[in-house]
Amino acid sequence: MSLSILFACSQPQAPKQQNDFNYNVEQFADLGVLRFQATDWDSLSVNQKALVYCLNEAALWGRDILFDQNNRYNLAVRRTLEAIYANCKSDTASTDYREFLVYLKRVWFSNGFHHHYGQEKFLPAFSEEFFRNAVKSIDAKLLPVREEQTVDDFLTEITPVIFSPSLYAKKVEQNSGKDVIASSANNYYGEGVTQHDVERFYGTKKDPNDHCPLSYGLNSRLIKQDGKLTEQVYKIEGLYSLAIERIVYWLTEAEQYTENTEQKQVITLLTNFYRTGSLKIYDEYAIAWVKDTESTVDFVNGFTESYGDALGLKGSWEALVNFKDIESTDKTRTISTNAQWFEDHSPVAKKFKKDEVKGVSAKAITAAILGGDCYPTTPIGINLPNSNWIRTEYGSKSVTITNITEAYDKAAAGNGFIDEFVCCDYEKELIKKYGSQTDNLHTDLHECLGHGSGKLLPGVDQDALKVYGSTIEEARADLFGLYYMPDAKILELGLLDNAEAYKSEYYRYMMNGLMTQLARIDLGKQIEEAHMRNRSLIAHWVLEKGATDKVVEIKKNEYNKTCVVINDYEKMRTLIGNLLAEIQRIKSEGDFTAAQALVENYAVKVDAELHREVKTRYNALGIAPYKGFINPVYEAVRDAEGKISAVKVSYTEGFAEQMMRYARDYSPLPTYND
Ligand code: ZN
C-alpha cells in the first residue's frame, strides 16, 4: 500500500548532469512519454554493473504477466495491434491509421486497454472496418488466433473486446454498492467469482490469533471450477510459468555478481518463492530484503502492490532495478534516524503509536530500469514490504527515486502551470523557489515516516477497511508528512532552510486536491484512484473544517478564474494534525464505517462546473496530465568465459521502437492463459 505518484506538475531544479538531454519524447491522448538518465552510472564497479544488467533482464521478462493480469484479452489485443503495426500495408497517411497508432501507443502505455490511472476502458477512434481489413490483410500465422480458429472467428471474438464500450468497461470497480469483483475487468478472478466468494474464501484462511499472517491470495488467480473455488498459483509449472522461468534464469545469473552474502540470500529466497509459490518463503524473502541495507544495488521483482484488485489482495507484477544515490541519501537518512522522535511527537493518540519504530531504512536511489507495473508509469517513492507484521517486526525499506523526480522537473520546466493556477504572487514566488525541495521532502516524509508510523490494535485485521483501505493508508502517510513540514524540527535537522518554505507544499497540496488533479479525470466521472481520493479527502476535509475561520477558501480572481486561497497556515496545520489523529484511529481500530464515511463524503465526488473549468484551463496549456518513461538500453560485453566485463548504456531508443523490441525479445507467455 505504498507508492507515491507525482502531482500533475513540478518545478525545475538545478541540473545534475548534461543540459542537452532530451527529457520530453512524445505526447499522445492524455499521455506524455519522457526519458530518464541512469545518473552516475559510471560510479558503479564492473561487477555492480553486471548485477544491474542481470536484474534488468529479470525485470523485463515479466511484462506479459502484467498485461494478462490487467485483462485476459490484453495480450491478444496487443499482439494483434503489433502485427498490424509491423505487417499491414495500409495507407499510413489516413486518419484511421493515425488513430490506430494513438490507440496502440495507449495500449502499450497502459499495459492494456484500460486507462492506467482512471481504470476505464478507452476506445479506439479508428473504424471497425479499418480494423477488420487490416487484420485480414495479414498472414494468419502472424496473428494471435486460437488453435483451430479461423481469422473470421478470431475477429468475432476480438472486435467487441476492442470496440464495445460495455464489455470489460472498467479494470477495477471501486464503487460501493456494486459487486467490486464481478464488475472489475481485471484477470485476478475467474468467470463467475463474486465479491462474496472472495471475502469468504480468504476470510476463512485468516486466523485472528496469527501474529504473522501470510499475504493470502497475493500470487494467484482465484477461479471457480465445478462450483468450487480454487487458486491458480503464479509459479514455475503454475500460471505464468514461461515468464517466471525466464525471470528465475536471470535472477540466478545475477547471483554470481552479488555484492555480499545478504544480497545473494535475497535472490535465492526470491527464486525459491518463484519455484514453489510458497507465501511462507515470500515472507522470508521480504524479511531478508528489508535487512539488506548495505548493498549499493537493489531491486523489486514480484507480485507486489495490490491497487489493481478492488479488494486489495492480488499483487500485480512489478519490477524496479536501482542503485543508491549517495548524495541525496544523506537527507533521507537524517529523517529515518529521527523516526522515533517524529513518532513520539505526532498528534496521534498514544495507544496507536509505535513504542519502538523499527528499522525504517530510507535511501535515495537512481532507477536503472522500470518493469511491469512500474513501467512506463512509475512511482517516485516506494515503501516495502506491504505485510504489516513484517513492517512491525523488521521495519521497512523506503526509497525516493531521484533521477525520476529530476526528469519530471526538467520536462515540466516552463510549462506555464504555476502561472495559470496559482493566483497569489506570494505563493507563486514560494513555489518557484521551494517547490521542488518541499515536494521531495514531502515524498521522503510520506515514505520514510508516514507508512511506517502507528500500529494496529491487537486482533485488528490489516484488511479491515476493505475497499477504503488503500485510500486511508495513503492519507495517513500524506498527513504525517504534511503535519511535520512546518515543524521547527525540520529546520533544526537542516531539511529545509526557510521557515516559510513549507507553505509552498501546503498551497500546492490544497490546490491539487481541490482543483488541479481534476485535469486527470474525464468529465462526468468521479474520483477512483486511491492516491487521488486521498488528496481530495484531505483537501476537502480541511476546507470544510476550517470554513468558519476561513482557513482555506475557493475564490474567483479578477479574471473570473477559480483559485485556492489560504488565509491561515498555522490553523491549517492544526486541522492536518486533527485529521491525522482520526485517520490513525480508524486504521488502528479497523473502523470500517468511519473510513467509508470519510472517503464517500470527501474523496469521491467532483464538482461538475469546477471540473469543466480546470480541464479547459489545463488543456489550454497543452500539458499531458500523465507521464511515463522510456527505459535506457543496456548492452553487456562478455569476456572469453562468458562473464560480463562491461555494460554500456544508451538513450536513443524511441517509444514505439522500445515497445516493439520488448514484444519481440521479452514476450514468452501464450496469448491466452486460461
Ligand atoms: Zn504511499
Residues whose N, C-alpha, C, O or C-beta is under 5 A from the ligand:
A	BS01	ZN	M1 S2 L3 S4 E474 A477
